[in-house]
Amino acid sequence: MSTESVYRVTVRGRFAGLDEKTRAYLAREQPEHDIFKSAYTTEGTFTYDTDIRFFNLRYEVRTAAGTDEAENLGLTEAEAFLRTLGYGFEKLKVNVVDTSAMWHAD
């Protein structure tokens, strides 16, 4: 029997090809997307630097399928989020931590 694990998935990347209107919007909204306001949630938390160069998205993913599936789910969600909002991006990197493993130390 496979049990569901809880993963913290962080997707990091660079903004790419943002127009001036989008950059101005992100600059105005940046205080609401500060790293100190972030958390791992099922819907994701979007944070970015004040220079509008780098961003990260944090997700809590629950799956019994393992780390690779958690990575794929987080990456797919991040790409959909960025595309839906029209934010160009590049160089996405994914980091996955199995939080259930932290509580099952031998």
C-alpha positions as CSV (number, residue, x, y, z in Angstrom):
1,M,0.0,0.0,0.0
2,S,1.4,3.3,-1.1
3,T,0.9,6.3,1.2
4,E,0.7,9.9,0.1
5,S,3.8,12.1,0.8
6,V,3.9,15.8,1.2
7,Y,6.5,17.6,-1.0
8,R,7.8,21.2,-1.0
9,V,8.4,22.1,-4.6
10,T,10.3,25.3,-5.4
11,V,10.5,26.4,-9.0
12,R,13.0,29.2,-9.7
13,G,13.6,31.1,-12.8
14,R,14.3,34.4,-14.6
15,F,11.9,36.7,-16.2
16,A,12.4,37.1,-19.9
17,G,11.0,39.5,-22.5
18,L,8.8,41.6,-20.2
19,D,7.3,44.7,-21.7
20,E,7.4,48.0,-19.8
21,K,3.7,47.8,-18.8
22,T,4.3,44.4,-17.2
23,R,7.5,45.5,-15.5
24,A,5.7,48.6,-14.1
25,Y,2.8,46.4,-12.8
26,L,5.3,43.9,-11.2
27,A,7.2,46.8,-9.6
28,R,4.0,48.2,-8.0
29,E,2.9,44.8,-6.8
30,Q,6.4,43.6,-5.6
31,P,5.8,44.3,-1.8
32,E,3.0,41.8,-1.9
33,H,5.3,39.2,-3.5
34,D,8.2,39.6,-1.1
35,I,10.1,36.4,-0.1
36,F,9.2,37.0,3.5
37,K,5.5,36.6,2.7
38,S,5.9,33.3,0.9
39,A,4.7,29.9,2.0
40,Y,4.3,26.4,0.5
41,T,0.7,26.2,-0.5
42,T,-1.3,24.0,-2.9
43,E,-2.2,27.0,-5.1
44,G,1.4,28.2,-5.0
45,T,3.1,31.4,-3.7
46,F,4.8,33.7,-6.3
47,T,7.7,35.8,-5.1
48,Y,10.2,37.9,-7.0
49,D,13.1,40.3,-6.4
50,T,12.8,44.1,-6.5
51,D,14.8,44.3,-9.7
52,I,12.2,42.1,-11.5
53,R,14.9,39.7,-12.6
54,F,14.4,36.5,-10.7
55,F,11.3,34.7,-9.3
56,N,10.2,31.6,-7.4
57,L,7.0,29.7,-7.0
58,R,6.5,27.5,-4.0
59,Y,4.0,24.6,-4.0
60,E,2.9,22.0,-1.5
61,V,2.3,18.8,-3.6
62,R,0.7,15.7,-2.1
63,T,1.2,12.5,-4.1
64,A,1.9,8.8,-3.6
65,A,3.8,8.7,-6.9
66,G,7.1,10.0,-5.6
67,T,9.6,12.8,-6.0
68,D,9.6,12.8,-9.8
69,E,5.9,13.2,-10.0
70,A,5.9,16.0,-7.4
71,E,8.6,17.7,-9.5
72,N,6.5,17.3,-12.7
73,L,3.4,18.6,-11.0
74,G,5.1,21.7,-9.6
75,L,6.8,22.5,-12.9
76,T,3.6,22.1,-14.9
77,E,1.7,24.3,-12.4
78,A,4.5,27.0,-12.5
79,E,4.6,27.1,-16.3
80,A,0.8,27.4,-16.5
81,F,0.8,30.2,-14.0
82,L,3.5,32.2,-15.8
83,R,1.9,31.7,-19.2
84,T,-1.6,32.6,-18.0
85,L,-0.3,35.9,-16.6
86,G,1.8,36.5,-19.7
87,Y,5.1,36.6,-17.8
88,G,8.0,35.5,-20.1
89,F,10.4,33.2,-18.3
90,E,13.6,31.2,-18.8
91,K,16.0,28.9,-17.0
92,L,13.5,27.1,-14.7
93,K,15.0,25.0,-12.0
94,V,13.0,22.7,-9.7
95,N,13.9,21.7,-6.1
96,V,11.8,19.1,-4.3
97,V,11.9,18.2,-0.6
98,D,9.9,15.2,0.8
99,T,8.7,16.7,4.1
100,S,7.3,13.3,5.2
101,A,10.9,11.9,5.2
102,M,11.9,14.6,7.7
103,W,9.5,13.0,10.3
104,H,10.5,9.4,9.6
105,A,14.1,9.5,10.7
106,D,15.7,6.1,11.4
